[in-house]
């Protein structure tokens, strides 16, 4: 006779789960303003897409042919120099998505109305499907009772909420990695053959339980029960709605993620190698070779298609993955943007990404990573299915490998976050016990998640204040300034100069006006002597008042002519200048930046708070954002 499902669990309704994720991800895009997090969300996705769709904008150095000289000590004309060293760092798959959207909006005549909203909706869809993929991963790796709680952790993750809906290349990489893992042939979670509590025993017949058979689960008392593990013994809670494991599909999705950004290569290399070894031991060399072929063929097809897209757009053959690896690993170019410690991901990335579930994650991950003999009883008794232990080893290898890079950022580990969240579930489930006579919605929901009261409210409420600040105030002015210029709130833009740390604002993807414009650049010294190289940004900030008095409106340059006042009379000045408020306080002798701008005929016409100054990541990004207009170009403050 079939055993009833444990209290509080119902058969998951997959369309409902996806609908909840879509609703909770799309609403913020509709009602909250857009804020800035990291330049790449604009400059490595939306801006190239705008150039491709509309024919104007700015392509950063990563999208251009790179110089060969000095990169390998001497020049060369081999295939490696032409296609890798002198190649391009970025591929067009991800920007191509937005370029198609821009083209579609233009055809429908709605580009002005939905110029900034449409990309945000794309990000919301990616976030929602990532939540749903996490839901399915929870079911795949821990059983049907784990899905709702896995999705709860995904939806309440501050890191997900703040970063996943953005146009960063790590966002589709995160979704594709989760989907690829969903199709990857990991061993299913073990199903206890019987449950023994004291002297009582309940068995699960072969017809009732799927997955790998495990031994008898022996407990001293009822309170030690893991109800999610028991769900795996129940025939009513099927997992037939999960996609069937497919190594070919997993390889195709993983390869697509690598084409967008190659940081998951160590993760898939480990998982693939362990799978081949496991297949060789269990099924022999013939099946192992067959699996290698099943992975290589779709992966090769994806890489070929990606290369074809890049060739069609760029008009030349190049391999972004190889160029990316060459410059970031072999040439140390990434250190130009700041060096980080090998412990950076351990001490910064993981704590930030896993807020506020550190305690439960540490328990779950260590229980899966360490051998049983080294674990205390409290951890060895946790649910530790072999698939989760395999995942722990792969994640450890990948994170350790990425930690060797001289430059790291939090978001580099983002593709692993859906998997990392799952390790917090077994400790959370272990503390759960059903409550009889539940009468209110909140208690019913907690029962459905299998999470006790205090952890539930901590996970739900801890990120709220930070989320609202980061997504309403922090960095908002950096984006809104371009929207204000596009809408003509400070007069018609006939020329624009942005005197800010490089890439502080979006560009034509938000301004959408084909006018003379430039900003301070900070390109790395590729093919140049780094000791003698200075960026436009560094030249300007070394002496901003002198620059405004003698060189403006020309971009800063170490070889630039110093112009006299008479020579400047015939120069066309830009109608608008954008800068941070902190720059106005900079002085050289008796003259300050504000006075230098006033002498040139500018006055402040617009300002907006950009979040707390102490929370800004650069000294030059303090004081809010200001627009100064040339007399007769716009309104006055």
Steps between C-alpha positions, in 0.01 A plus 500: 500500500647840404609717786346850518718801436643663813303784651521836325616377159290509187595397150681800347317688228781594263312768305413667831863497611610665178215751515603603853859552386393702196273722707758571770776573247304711250327726754823671617593579138163671457481695826861562613750737336812367332822526699863440407705214640793434267600657165489170313121487528490787250834503318534126427141429400261790435753739345639251244140401423413866440797537265393188312134601476523876446850553362629739766630478853833395649681168489755454777842348433372145565292517181785616275803331344776499761860601419760224484808709579653452846240241604734203447831681507516514120270531205386205293273402214395147592140392552534542877609863466234581241201324653579493871751769598362742242147367538209640695399431859123487457251300297170627363249242625384692807498851346333344197193424711455868580585606146211287373271657760610849397435414136157365588410811698610719211283304258203545733577867559530462879876539552469830690234364734662168580870577441602441862205288617534218246853396611385505862212267414747264332700498822185431701421199280852365544472542877159328511614202296810474719273483805296230331812307399613516864161363603545205265861450610382472859260225395763325289771495767302474825157372404153645432463653845802728448375695198295771677775578752764514223290755316442693823876536551542609138225763520624641831868508400615863515777428251255353252249781550757775452710355219319222312245725320779722365645473150831363630635204306506305827118502503442275196808304608329431834177385334676282243723341765196413713318354198807304391531356850132407490566283192836367616487127588580526868403198711159548658453550875512179701164363617504320837377142465336531840455742787558379854401711803574318819349156440249616235582455134347618171620363166500644152438241230676512166176607335460785743845652498718610214858618495795321658414256777666571832506305821261521793472849645527440876387767744486491878189717526240671284651849532804383301289443189597675179164538330649601166703180493182311584328663201732299278334185636151618406346389168255793497784749456634408159787668320378413151452870418876557514676512162668172415875498546677572173874535478470650151254768612709576809815536288323732256367727776832502687685583177263788430572636849875467435465686168341791687755489781756222552526506880308172549756295305667357818159401641395307191848353453480343846141380467569356156815319610330348805206390285728329248691322778173388662367379164823313426488321836131411484436444128837450336725681257258484205227694681757749633625570146141531380426757772808701403373511143149595616647799682756610241267505198234741635767711670689527172182597318431778751856634478483491120169690501641757742808548282275539197295772672817687598632474145172627354503806727873581510589398145802302615580169665594515868454291815391706804547216747866452407566875499328533839714224650820633339469851639346422838709197592824513302550875459364606840293773339217460752731629775482842331159538662627409844670199655319278748612240750460126426264502801277767345217265404513326837504818709288730283312340210345207685400695815336770288328257265367276777363768732324416735516119480869465596438273799289242317714513186820436698342197666359355180803564279756368748290188562502428125865589441671326791512122550262357760777399738601865543150628568336546839177308552286811445636534144533133408128457573403761241359401164813455285399343169786400271388749233539787747842371606609490134377856458693612809825364358440664162421837658807481724725428202343778290517765772857404592602525134334840452668620820837473325408790270675826597169687469171378645154646548198376694294443188754259351352229726141590420446202263556270798251667734194284409705193589651654813156585638402133504760413764313707759187287459592177687586686826182707469291189439663313787364753751147480359214315668135516389256685722149368556201729469660766279244777452670802341647557156852576623525173692360305208759658269784415739369144518500487120863617490607272788678791670451590865379841615820684595709405195200572278459859619875565508541386139189689389555833677878545535556609137201739475658830612819442300300399194285814510801728545706334226215490251340839564780736606856369463633583154161621377622845391774342285227348282232767536733774375500344152124453509458868593721605209309276259166641615627856454445599864801735481468615142592339171830314507721628217828384649589304813810451713505270804777593745472201732700188581474294184176317423315652797183541294333317214561650158296496179297201619326753728573837338400377152604823330757503219681815612870587550589351838795359689592382849821434692643163399718260699619241250777266619852527354471221244794512260647797686759563767297494821757715679451785255126458449234732642126477447278797420344454842832521686615803298178686571483426872865598549415861413129552420504879537800541269338269248171696498688827464739400222388185313123458534291415296764267353557164672803479733818371338866501610593626153224757478571861411433761766265753343496873567179688574507660154530163329205364701259774391395320184465158662149355527436416864273209594152601611508270805766385746430215745707453815490390863450766765829417673690627195361850550687530830842434343721807493836595353621812672225761510295343221263204535325276249168679551660838428683360195170378356330832572779684318425283195133599516351201685257489790343214694159397366428158655607293799399175668606310811691185410494320834714532809850631425658256744353211298651606166773278359720791384589834655418669171140376507382703797282808526214389278475551125481845338426634153653834403367667187646764273317832514198476274503116490273417791333609818662628814497332838 
